[in-house]
Structures are given as C-alpha cells and as structure tokens.
Amino acid sequence: MYVSTTQVRVRYAETDQMNVVYHGNYAQFFEVGRGDAIRELGFTYKDLEAMGIIMPIVEMNCKFIRPAHYDDLLTIKTILTEMPSGHRIQFHQEVYNESGKLLTMGKVVLYFINAQTRERSTIPDAWVQQLAPFFASTP
C-alpha cells in the first residue's frame, strides 16, 4: 500500500455563507493530494505528459462526514490500496482536520491515455518501478 499526506489551509474564498468549505472544492483538495503523492514518487503530471501519457479522471465519489471551515489546516491522505495495472489507477483519499477527525472520504479513478492517439495505455514502467516496493508481498 502506498500512502502520501499533504496539508492545505482553507482559504476564505473556499467557504460558503455558512462558513463551511463548499463541496466542489474537495475535487481541488484531492487534486493537490494526488499531485503531491505523484511528486513524492519522483514524477509530476508534466513528466507523465512528456512520456506521452495523459490521465483524465473517469470517476470521482465523495462522502461528506463533517464540515471543514475557514482557516482549518486540513490533512489530505492519498492512498493506493493496490498496485495499478493496465490502463487505470484508483486513488482513495481522506481529508482530516487538525484534531485528526475524518471530514471527507473519496475515490478518484483515472485512466492512462496515450496523448497522441487518445487510446487507453498502460501505467508507465517508471511508475511501476517506483511503486513496486510498496506492494511487494512479505513472506
């Protein structure tokens, strides 16, 4: 299993009249978490594009448990529970407040797509090599 964490502070513009983070902003929080998780593996989305791979989101689900508010420091946990194979990768994401309470859970599925042909591709070998140690079975 691969786990990455990153933090963001809620900006005033991300809240609604009730002082609650607007639900649409969680897609951006998840994006920050995925971007940082990929960066921790030694890549960026720009690197993937240079390899000829784009990664559109094909599915996103959220469950809102508790609200986040202006100026809260949020921890975004990004988790790969299984080694990606074939053309898809599935990220599980969780958002916690400073007290460690779970606020939101989500799942985001992306496809590996050949940038030129727009056909499904496979996970780049360089990614497989970086992720393999996190999914090595222990005897």
ZILIN-V432158 format. One record per residue. N is the residue number from 0. OMEGA is omega in degrees with one decimal (999 if undefined). Layout:
N_OMEGA + N_OMEGA
This chain:
0_177.4 + 1_-179.2 + 2_176.4 + 3_175.3 + 4_176.3 + 5_-178.5 + 6_172.8 + 7_175.6 + 8_-178.3 + 9_177.1 + 10_-178.8 + 11_-178.1 + 12_-179.4 + 13_-178.8 + 14_178.0 + 15_-177.1 + 16_179.3 + 17_-177.6 + 18_-179.7 + 19_176.9 + 20_178.1 + 21_-172.2 + 22_-179.4 + 23_-179.3 + 24_180.0 + 25_175.1 + 26_177.9 + 27_177.2 + 28_178.1 + 29_179.2 + 30_177.2 + 31_179.6 + 32_179.6 + 33_179.2 + 34_178.9 + 35_178.0 + 36_178.8 + 37_179.4 + 38_178.4 + 39_176.6 + 40_177.4 + 41_-178.7 + 42_168.6 + 43_174.3 + 44_178.5 + 45_176.6 + 46_179.5 + 47_178.3 + 48_176.9 + 49_175.8 + 50_-179.5 + 51_-178.3 + 52_169.1 + 53_-173.8 + 54_176.9 + 55_173.7 + 56_179.0 + 57_179.1 + 58_174.7 + 59_178.1 + 60_176.6 + 61_170.2 + 62_-177.7 + 63_-174.1 + 64_178.9 + 65_179.8 + 66_167.7 + 67_-175.9 + 68_177.6 + 69_175.4 + 70_173.4 + 71_172.2 + 72_-176.0 + 73_172.2 + 74_179.2 + 75_177.9 + 76_179.5 + 77_-170.6 + 78_167.1 + 79_-177.8 + 80_178.8 + 81_178.2 + 82_177.6 + 83_176.8 + 84_-179.5 + 85_-172.0 + 86_-175.1 + 87_174.8 + 88_-176.5 + 89_178.2 + 90_170.0 + 91_-176.9 + 92_-179.4 + 93_178.6 + 94_-178.5 + 95_173.3 + 96_-176.8 + 97_177.6 + 98_-179.9 + 99_179.5 + 100_178.3 + 101_-179.3 + 102_-173.3 + 103_175.0 + 104_178.7 + 105_175.4 + 106_179.1 + 107_178.7 + 108_177.2 + 109_175.2 + 110_169.3 + 111_-176.2 + 112_174.0 + 113_-174.4 + 114_-178.0 + 115_-174.7 + 116_-175.8 + 117_176.0 + 118_176.1 + 119_178.6 + 120_176.8 + 121_178.4 + 122_179.6 + 123_-180.0 + 124_179.8 + 125_177.1 + 126_179.5 + 127_-179.1 + 128_-179.1 + 129_-177.7 + 130_-173.7 + 131_-178.8 + 132_-179.1 + 133_-177.3 + 134_178.3 + 135_179.0 + 136_179.2 + 137_-177.7 + 138_999
